[in-house]
Amino acid sequence: MSFLAQVVVWLNAIANAAGKWLLAPIGVLPGWLSATAVAAVTGVLLLAVFKYTSNQRAIKRVRDDIKAHLLVLKLFKDSALVVVRAQGRVFAGAFWLLVFSLVPMAVMLVPVMLILGQLALWYQSRPLQVGEKAVLTLKLQDGADAPWPAVSLQPTDAVEVAVGPVRVQSKREICWSLRARESGYHRLAFQVNDETIDKELAVGDSFMRVSTKRPGWSWSDALLHPWEKPLAPDSPVQWVEIDYPARSSWTSGTNYWMIYWFVVSMVAALCFRRVLNVNI
């Protein structure tokens, strides 16, 4: 699992470098426009990947067979035996279409996960606004009998501490309530015994890349939170998270953006299916 986490870190480094430039227009475009454009472009690109990683001849042959037997159902609907055989061939064809789609779906799985991870940085949460509060939580490594390290949040002009630190003994968590004071990207530094651990903070009114969590050394956590490097396995801190506000929008808002991306990308792929001559 440690090796898998390292692989995800390497993939995230590539995705972050590409996403930093390719997705930069999201910061200046209206949310609905950027969400629509990104979904349409990725839908067409994934359609092209499907074309070159699938057996197009076999898919076309199966689709033609399905069409032929659907026509049989219309022409010979009075013959029960013919209808049953034709229905069986239609269901068999649907099964083979599913089988032929497994390879391209497997090829697209990792790129799609990386794309969704990058888009979540922009749409899943909105940045804090100046004067707005948020809760920051630092999770220590598990161990009920382990001693608590000395933990402090180093002073910065970017935020002021409204409440905290508050220790949650049962969860081994330390919480602060922070009030944003300056717009921009800032680094919050924590002193944990002799180790310094930082966390990115985003403050502003427009669309900004928001990293809600600096994950621990877990491949699944790193995949969901790709921007900041995961904490080392031997770090005294398991993760650091900021409870950013939700973004309100049906097209680019928290949780809704993923549904919108899926629908628009599918529509775009269907619209360009004939243009790219793809059998699906």
FITORMAR-148773 format. One record per residue (C-alpha): residue number from 1; x, y, z. Coordinates in nm, 3 decimals. Each point is the difference from the previous one (the first is absolute). Layout:
BEGIN
<r nr="NUM" x="X" y="Y" z="Z"/>
...
***
This chain:
BEGIN
<r nr="1" x="0.000" y="0.000" z="0.000"/>
<r nr="2" x="0.293" y="0.231" z="0.064"/>
<r nr="3" x="0.123" y="-0.056" z="-0.356"/>
<r nr="4" x="-0.349" y="0.070" z="-0.135"/>
<r nr="5" x="-0.008" y="0.326" z="0.196"/>
<r nr="6" x="0.335" y="0.095" z="-0.156"/>
<r nr="7" x="-0.136" y="-0.074" z="-0.349"/>
<r nr="8" x="-0.298" y="0.228" z="0.068"/>
<r nr="9" x="0.239" y="0.273" z="0.119"/>
<r nr="10" x="0.194" y="-0.025" z="-0.327"/>
<r nr="11" x="-0.320" y="0.012" z="-0.206"/>
<r nr="12" x="-0.126" y="0.297" z="0.203"/>
<r nr="13" x="0.322" y="0.188" z="-0.072"/>
<r nr="14" x="-0.062" y="-0.037" z="-0.374"/>
<r nr="15" x="-0.370" y="0.085" z="0.033"/>
<r nr="16" x="0.073" y="0.305" z="0.217"/>
<r nr="17" x="0.254" y="0.135" z="-0.247"/>
<r nr="18" x="-0.242" y="-0.041" z="-0.291"/>
<r nr="19" x="-0.306" y="0.117" z="0.192"/>
<r nr="20" x="0.173" y="0.311" z="0.129"/>
<r nr="21" x="0.021" y="0.135" z="-0.355"/>
<r nr="22" x="-0.283" y="-0.171" z="-0.187"/>
<r nr="23" x="-0.261" y="0.080" z="0.266"/>
<r nr="24" x="0.123" y="0.353" z="0.075"/>
<r nr="25" x="-0.285" y="0.157" z="-0.208"/>
<r nr="26" x="-0.247" y="-0.130" z="0.261"/>
<r nr="27" x="0.121" y="0.280" z="0.227"/>
<r nr="28" x="-0.127" y="0.273" z="-0.237"/>
<r nr="29" x="-0.302" y="-0.159" z="-0.172"/>
<r nr="30" x="-0.355" y="-0.025" z="0.139"/>
<r nr="31" x="-0.052" y="-0.331" z="0.178"/>
<r nr="32" x="-0.266" y="-0.134" z="-0.238"/>
<r nr="33" x="0.214" y="0.082" z="-0.304"/>
<r nr="34" x="0.320" y="-0.156" z="0.129"/>
<r nr="35" x="-0.184" y="-0.311" z="0.125"/>
<r nr="36" x="-0.171" y="-0.043" z="-0.338"/>
<r nr="37" x="0.317" y="0.056" z="-0.202"/>
<r nr="38" x="0.209" y="-0.239" z="0.210"/>
<r nr="39" x="-0.266" y="-0.271" z="-0.010"/>
<r nr="40" x="-0.047" y="0.030" z="-0.377"/>
<r nr="41" x="0.374" y="-0.012" z="-0.073"/>
<r nr="42" x="0.064" y="-0.297" z="0.228"/>
<r nr="43" x="-0.302" y="-0.181" z="-0.146"/>
<r nr="44" x="0.142" y="0.030" z="-0.353"/>
<r nr="45" x="0.351" y="-0.099" z="0.115"/>
<r nr="46" x="-0.131" y="-0.307" z="0.181"/>
<r nr="47" x="-0.201" y="-0.091" z="-0.310"/>
<r nr="48" x="0.323" y="0.007" z="-0.201"/>
<r nr="49" x="0.168" y="-0.221" z="0.261"/>
<r nr="50" x="-0.292" y="-0.243" z="-0.024"/>
<r nr="51" x="0.036" y="-0.015" z="-0.378"/>
<r nr="52" x="0.368" y="-0.095" z="0.004"/>
<r nr="53" x="-0.013" y="-0.241" z="0.294"/>
<r nr="54" x="-0.310" y="-0.197" z="-0.099"/>
<r nr="55" x="-0.067" y="-0.261" z="-0.271"/>
<r nr="56" x="-0.199" y="0.224" z="-0.233"/>
<r nr="57" x="-0.059" y="-0.270" z="-0.262"/>
<r nr="58" x="-0.144" y="-0.242" z="0.254"/>
<r nr="59" x="-0.220" y="0.269" z="0.154"/>
<r nr="60" x="-0.134" y="0.099" z="-0.343"/>
<r nr="61" x="-0.072" y="-0.364" z="-0.084"/>
<r nr="62" x="-0.192" y="-0.049" z="0.325"/>
<r nr="63" x="-0.195" y="0.326" z="-0.043"/>
<r nr="64" x="-0.099" y="-0.101" z="-0.354"/>
<r nr="65" x="-0.113" y="-0.339" z="0.131"/>
<r nr="66" x="-0.213" y="0.170" z="0.267"/>
<r nr="67" x="-0.161" y="0.229" z="-0.258"/>
<r nr="68" x="-0.077" y="-0.298" z="-0.223"/>
<r nr="69" x="-0.172" y="-0.192" z="0.277"/>
<r nr="70" x="-0.194" y="0.305" z="0.113"/>
<r nr="71" x="-0.133" y="0.014" z="-0.356"/>
<r nr="72" x="-0.086" y="-0.370" z="0.026"/>
<r nr="73" x="-0.206" y="0.076" z="0.311"/>
<r nr="74" x="-0.207" y="0.249" z="-0.200"/>
<r nr="75" x="-0.045" y="-0.216" z="-0.310"/>
<r nr="76" x="-0.070" y="-0.336" z="0.164"/>
<r nr="77" x="-0.178" y="0.103" z="0.320"/>
<r nr="78" x="-0.268" y="-0.262" z="-0.062"/>
<r nr="79" x="0.250" y="-0.286" z="0.024"/>
<r nr="80" x="0.075" y="-0.072" z="0.366"/>
<r nr="81" x="0.305" y="-0.218" z="-0.077"/>
<r nr="82" x="0.160" y="0.261" z="-0.227"/>
<r nr="83" x="-0.070" y="0.276" z="0.252"/>
<r nr="84" x="0.160" y="-0.196" z="0.286"/>
<r nr="85" x="0.309" y="-0.076" z="-0.210"/>
<r nr="86" x="0.031" y="0.361" z="-0.112"/>
<r nr="87" x="-0.034" y="0.127" z="0.357"/>
<r nr="88" x="0.269" y="-0.242" z="0.108"/>
<r nr="89" x="0.235" y="0.130" z="-0.270"/>
<r nr="90" x="-0.071" y="0.360" z="0.102"/>
<r nr="91" x="0.083" y="-0.073" z="0.365"/>
<r nr="92" x="0.311" y="-0.194" z="-0.104"/>
<r nr="93" x="0.108" y="0.297" z="-0.211"/>
<r nr="94" x="-0.047" y="0.237" z="0.293"/>
<r nr="95" x="0.215" y="-0.231" z="0.212"/>
<r nr="96" x="0.280" y="-0.002" z="-0.260"/>
<r nr="97" x="-0.012" y="0.379" z="-0.028"/>
<r nr="98" x="0.060" y="0.011" z="0.374"/>
<r nr="99" x="0.290" y="-0.245" z="-0.031"/>
<r nr="100" x="0.161" y="0.200" z="-0.280"/>
<r nr="101" x="-0.022" y="0.318" z="0.209"/>
<r nr="102" x="0.192" y="-0.146" z="0.297"/>
<r nr="103" x="0.348" y="0.061" z="-0.146"/>
<r nr="104" x="-0.052" y="0.368" z="-0.092"/>
<r nr="105" x="-0.176" y="0.061" z="0.331"/>
<r nr="106" x="0.298" y="-0.147" z="0.184"/>
<r nr="107" x="0.237" y="0.218" z="-0.204"/>
<r nr="108" x="-0.202" y="0.313" z="0.076"/>
<r nr="109" x="-0.046" y="-0.072" z="0.372"/>
<r nr="110" x="0.324" y="0.155" z="0.124"/>
<r nr="111" x="-0.012" y="0.312" z="-0.223"/>
<r nr="112" x="-0.362" y="0.063" z="0.098"/>
<r nr="113" x="0.083" y="-0.028" z="0.370"/>
<r nr="114" x="0.288" y="0.245" z="-0.043"/>
<r nr="115" x="-0.222" y="0.242" z="-0.194"/>
<r nr="116" x="-0.273" y="-0.013" z="0.264"/>
<r nr="117" x="0.258" y="0.059" z="0.272"/>
<r nr="118" x="0.121" y="0.314" z="-0.180"/>
<r nr="119" x="-0.353" y="0.129" z="-0.061"/>
<r nr="120" x="-0.092" y="-0.056" z="0.365"/>
<r nr="121" x="0.271" y="0.251" z="0.094"/>
<r nr="122" x="-0.199" y="0.269" z="-0.181"/>
<r nr="123" x="-0.364" y="-0.097" z="0.048"/>
<r nr="124" x="-0.038" y="-0.209" z="0.317"/>
<r nr="125" x="0.054" y="0.292" z="0.241"/>
<r nr="126" x="0.038" y="0.375" z="-0.023"/>
<r nr="127" x="0.284" y="0.199" z="0.161"/>
<r nr="128" x="-0.046" y="0.194" z="0.320"/>
<r nr="129" x="-0.088" y="0.365" z="-0.032"/>
<r nr="130" x="0.178" y="0.266" z="0.202"/>
<r nr="131" x="-0.158" y="0.012" z="0.345"/>
<r nr="132" x="-0.154" y="-0.347" z="-0.035"/>
<r nr="133" x="0.070" y="-0.280" z="0.249"/>
<r nr="134" x="0.083" y="-0.365" z="-0.054"/>
<r nr="135" x="0.099" y="-0.292" z="0.222"/>
<r nr="136" x="0.344" y="-0.152" z="-0.051"/>
<r nr="137" x="0.057" y="-0.350" z="0.132"/>
<r nr="138" x="0.334" y="-0.173" z="0.050"/>
<r nr="139" x="-0.024" y="-0.377" z="0.047"/>
<r nr="140" x="0.280" y="-0.172" z="0.191"/>
<r nr="141" x="0.104" y="-0.357" z="-0.068"/>
<r nr="142" x="-0.215" y="-0.257" z="0.177"/>
<r nr="143" x="0.106" y="-0.149" z="0.330"/>
<r nr="144" x="-0.211" y="0.042" z="0.311"/>
<r nr="145" x="0.299" y="-0.032" z="0.233"/>
<r nr="146" x="0.239" y="0.204" z="-0.215"/>
<r nr="147" x="0.114" y="0.328" z="0.153"/>
<r nr="148" x="-0.132" y="0.322" z="-0.149"/>
<r nr="149" x="0.270" y="0.197" z="-0.179"/>
<r nr="150" x="0.044" y="0.372" z="0.050"/>
<r nr="151" x="-0.203" y="0.159" z="-0.282"/>
<r nr="152" x="-0.022" y="0.370" z="-0.083"/>
<r nr="153" x="-0.123" y="0.204" z="-0.296"/>
<r nr="154" x="0.261" y="0.256" z="-0.094"/>
<r nr="155" x="-0.125" y="0.362" z="-0.019"/>
<r nr="156" x="-0.076" y="0.141" z="-0.346"/>
<r nr="157" x="-0.157" y="0.316" z="-0.137"/>
<r nr="158" x="-0.228" y="-0.209" z="-0.224"/>
<r nr="159" x="-0.229" y="-0.117" z="0.282"/>
<r nr="160" x="-0.076" y="0.064" z="0.362"/>
<r nr="161" x="-0.091" y="-0.269" z="0.248"/>
<r nr="162" x="-0.352" y="0.059" z="0.130"/>
<r nr="163" x="-0.018" y="-0.316" z="0.214"/>
<r nr="164" x="0.250" y="-0.267" z="0.083"/>
<r nr="165" x="0.190" y="-0.212" z="0.012"/>
<r nr="166" x="-0.266" y="-0.242" z="0.128"/>
<r nr="167" x="0.098" y="-0.361" z="0.061"/>
<r nr="168" x="-0.245" y="-0.280" z="-0.075"/>
<r nr="169" x="0.154" y="-0.275" z="0.209"/>
<r nr="170" x="-0.213" y="-0.289" z="-0.128"/>
<r nr="171" x="0.086" y="0.073" z="-0.365"/>
<r nr="172" x="0.356" y="0.128" z="0.053"/>
<r nr="173" x="-0.090" y="0.318" z="-0.187"/>
<r nr="174" x="0.094" y="0.363" z="0.061"/>
<r nr="175" x="-0.233" y="0.268" z="-0.136"/>
<r nr="176" x="0.027" y="0.373" z="-0.061"/>
<r nr="177" x="-0.264" y="0.249" z="-0.113"/>
<r nr="178" x="0.173" y="0.234" z="-0.243"/>
<r nr="179" x="-0.110" y="0.335" z="-0.147"/>
<r nr="180" x="0.141" y="0.091" z="-0.342"/>
<r nr="181" x="0.173" y="0.339" z="-0.020"/>
<r nr="182" x="0.175" y="0.017" z="-0.340"/>
<r nr="183" x="-0.094" y="-0.120" z="-0.348"/>
<r nr="184" x="0.223" y="-0.240" z="-0.188"/>
<r nr="185" x="0.168" y="-0.336" z="0.053"/>
<r nr="186" x="0.170" y="-0.034" z="0.339"/>
<r nr="187" x="0.198" y="-0.264" z="0.184"/>
<r nr="188" x="-0.100" y="-0.087" z="0.354"/>
<r nr="189" x="0.291" y="-0.149" z="0.195"/>
<r nr="190" x="-0.034" y="-0.231" z="0.300"/>
<r nr="191" x="0.280" y="-0.085" z="0.238"/>
<r nr="192" x="-0.044" y="-0.361" z="0.115"/>
<r nr="193" x="0.283" y="-0.071" z="0.243"/>
<r nr="194" x="0.307" y="0.055" z="-0.219"/>
<r nr="195" x="-0.183" y="-0.042" z="-0.333"/>
<r nr="196" x="-0.160" y="0.277" z="-0.208"/>
<r nr="197" x="-0.312" y="-0.090" z="-0.197"/>
<r nr="198" x="-0.179" y="0.240" z="-0.233"/>
<r nr="199" x="-0.344" y="0.025" z="-0.158"/>
<r nr="200" x="-0.122" y="0.221" z="-0.287"/>
<r nr="201" x="-0.276" y="0.254" z="0.066"/>
<r nr="202" x="-0.202" y="0.169" z="-0.279"/>
<r nr="203" x="-0.169" y="0.335" z="0.066"/>
<r nr="204" x="-0.185" y="0.200" z="-0.267"/>
<r nr="205" x="-0.331" y="0.089" z="-0.165"/>
<r nr="206" x="0.044" y="-0.165" z="-0.341"/>
<r nr="207" x="0.060" y="-0.356" z="-0.115"/>
<r nr="208" x="0.321" y="-0.132" z="0.153"/>
<r nr="209" x="0.165" y="-0.337" z="0.029"/>
<r nr="210" x="-0.095" y="-0.125" z="0.347"/>
<r nr="211" x="0.181" y="-0.287" z="0.169"/>
<r nr="212" x="-0.225" y="-0.095" z="0.290"/>
<r nr="213" x="0.229" y="-0.265" z="0.143"/>
<r nr="214" x="0.365" y="-0.089" z="0.018"/>
<r nr="215" x="-0.033" y="-0.379" z="0.005"/>
<r nr="216" x="0.191" y="-0.269" z="0.175"/>
<r nr="217" x="0.200" y="-0.276" z="-0.169"/>
<r nr="218" x="-0.303" y="-0.173" z="-0.149"/>
<r nr="219" x="-0.055" y="-0.055" z="-0.372"/>
<r nr="220" x="-0.375" y="0.062" z="0.023"/>
<r nr="221" x="0.042" y="0.319" z="0.202"/>
<r nr="222" x="0.272" y="0.124" z="-0.233"/>
<r nr="223" x="-0.221" y="-0.070" z="-0.302"/>
<r nr="224" x="-0.287" y="0.203" z="0.147"/>
<r nr="225" x="0.225" y="0.286" z="0.114"/>
<r nr="226" x="0.273" y="0.024" z="-0.266"/>
<r nr="227" x="0.140" y="0.350" z="0.038"/>
<r nr="228" x="0.208" y="-0.023" z="0.318"/>
<r nr="229" x="0.261" y="-0.266" z="0.056"/>
<r nr="230" x="-0.116" y="-0.270" z="0.245"/>
<r nr="231" x="0.157" y="-0.004" z="0.343"/>
<r nr="232" x="0.271" y="-0.260" z="0.046"/>
<r nr="233" x="-0.092" y="-0.336" z="0.158"/>
<r nr="234" x="0.221" y="0.076" z="0.301"/>
<r nr="235" x="-0.141" y="0.351" z="0.050"/>
<r nr="236" x="-0.164" y="0.065" z="0.340"/>
<r nr="237" x="-0.290" y="0.161" z="-0.191"/>
<r nr="238" x="-0.244" y="-0.214" z="-0.199"/>
<r nr="239" x="-0.172" y="0.282" z="-0.192"/>
<r nr="240" x="-0.090" y="0.371" z="0.014"/>
<r nr="241" x="-0.337" y="0.124" z="-0.124"/>
<r nr="242" x="-0.178" y="0.335" z="-0.040"/>
<r nr="243" x="-0.379" y="0.006" z="0.002"/>
<r nr="244" x="-0.053" y="0.231" z="-0.299"/>
<r nr="245" x="-0.350" y="0.125" z="-0.083"/>
<r nr="246" x="-0.205" y="-0.183" z="-0.263"/>
<r nr="247" x="-0.035" y="0.155" z="-0.345"/>
<r nr="248" x="-0.361" y="0.068" z="-0.100"/>
<r nr="249" x="-0.079" y="-0.077" z="-0.367"/>
<r nr="250" x="-0.189" y="-0.262" z="-0.200"/>
<r nr="251" x="0.280" y="-0.016" z="-0.258"/>
<r nr="252" x="0.320" y="0.071" z="0.193"/>
<r nr="253" x="-0.103" y="-0.038" z="0.364"/>
<r nr="254" x="0.097" y="-0.245" z="0.270"/>
<r nr="255" x="-0.089" y="-0.358" z="-0.104"/>
<r nr="256" x="-0.222" y="0.121" z="-0.288"/>
<r nr="257" x="0.298" y="0.074" z="-0.223"/>
<r nr="258" x="0.080" y="-0.371" z="-0.034"/>
<r nr="259" x="-0.352" y="-0.085" z="-0.119"/>
<r nr="260" x="0.009" y="0.292" z="-0.244"/>
<r nr="261" x="0.343" y="-0.107" z="-0.128"/>
<r nr="262" x="-0.120" y="-0.356" z="-0.059"/>
<r nr="263" x="-0.318" y="0.106" z="-0.184"/>
<r nr="264" x="0.167" y="0.263" z="-0.222"/>
<r nr="265" x="0.298" y="-0.223" z="-0.083"/>
<r nr="266" x="-0.237" y="-0.282" z="-0.102"/>
<r nr="267" x="-0.206" y="0.236" z="-0.218"/>
<r nr="268" x="0.315" y="0.137" z="-0.162"/>
<r nr="269" x="0.127" y="-0.352" z="-0.070"/>
<r nr="270" x="-0.332" y="-0.099" z="-0.161"/>
<r nr="271" x="-0.006" y="0.317" z="-0.210"/>
<r nr="272" x="0.352" y="-0.059" z="-0.132"/>
<r nr="273" x="-0.042" y="-0.377" z="-0.043"/>
<r nr="274" x="-0.076" y="0.026" z="-0.372"/>
<r nr="275" x="0.257" y="0.274" z="-0.056"/>
<r nr="276" x="0.278" y="-0.221" z="0.135"/>
<r nr="277" x="-0.159" y="-0.315" z="-0.146"/>
<r nr="278" x="-0.011" y="-0.186" z="0.331"/>
<r nr="279" x="-0.213" y="-0.307" z="0.066"/>
<r nr="280" x="-0.114" y="-0.022" z="0.361"/>
***
